[in-house]
């Protein structure tokens, strides 16, 4: 009804027909903000330009009252700042675009990088077509919309200037042998049906829930801290092994820096353990649990028998998972920061240095996964799943740590 450039494409009579005749039978409607306001004004509802994300969510909810099962309010006309506000001054530079999906009960947000490009012709049609195609393949609506948003985002990012004016997006960016858009491997793997159950069991484990609520018995946490110290030793060994598998000085140096970082982290770990009455001698006098042996030696075995990338994949559930766990707990309204003796643990994994480490590790996977064959990718994903299962075993061990 309204193009990306702001041109109205339908007369008022046609908009009224869309509103009264089509929307009540629609599975999902995908208006941009001007289109949404046009529909609401046509229905007699009050509507104004949104100033922030919360305003956009309210508009999506208003559109839902017109009859569609799902509303996807596209945020391209309202790029937002890091604080989810519409930038109104030169120092408020937009950094993201947020699309809002509403089904009558739940709001799902899709954040995308704000891209400055003139090649946005046909983005609305491309997005709607991608959603329809994904639904036809059997995806649920949330997955279909997420995949379509990523498709269009990558299409804008990889577009090529042609002629004059607003050019088209690149619809062929994902015509590769791999089933994910460039730069989206981690998102793809975590969204796979064979990964989701184990990832959920790992990141939402009973042990993790106890950390968030502060109800985990302290003796269990102390047992976990002891085993985590042993694991960090083998984590350092694994990265030293990774250095030996590289033939370029940058790659060797990167692994060496990680080993040195682990050494510093272990000193901080010992300081943290001391707050729970654990000395270095106490820790070193405790033998490794079977869960720690199984997990750490699996990673080392992958490093010995497989290539460098396989070793990085085996290490990644720990790196990415702890970041995801801490981020969720830190933002969860059910988490109790006040009086929670484990709040410091949560804060350590949402700290800037750890967030940057997760970003660097993820980027490493993104860069190298582009070059693997479909068969090899499936092999690597099996390694990721197995390592995640062993992470679950590590949490299980933590729940029994006071019995070790």
Secondary structure, 3 states (H helix, E strand, C coil): CECCCCCECCCHHHHHHHHHHHHHHCCEECCEHHHHHHHHHHCCCCCCCCCEHHHHHHHHHHHHCCCCCEEEEECCCCCECCCCEECCCCCCCCCEEEEEEECCCCEEEEEEECCCCCCCECHHHHHHHHHHHHHHCCCCHHHHHHHHHHHHHHHHHCCCCCCCCCCECCCCCCCCCCCCCCCCHHHHHHHCHHHHHHHHHHHCCHHHHHHHHCCCCHHHHHHHHHHHHHHHHHHHHHHHHHHHCCCCHHHHHHHHHHHHHHHHHHHHHHHHHHCCCCCHHHHHHCCCCHHHHHHHHHHHHHHHHCCHHHHHHHHHHHHHHHHHHHHHHHHCCCCCCCCCCCHHHHHHCCCHHHHHHHHHHHHHHHHHHCCCCHHHHHHHHHHHHHHHHHHHHHHHHHHCHHHC
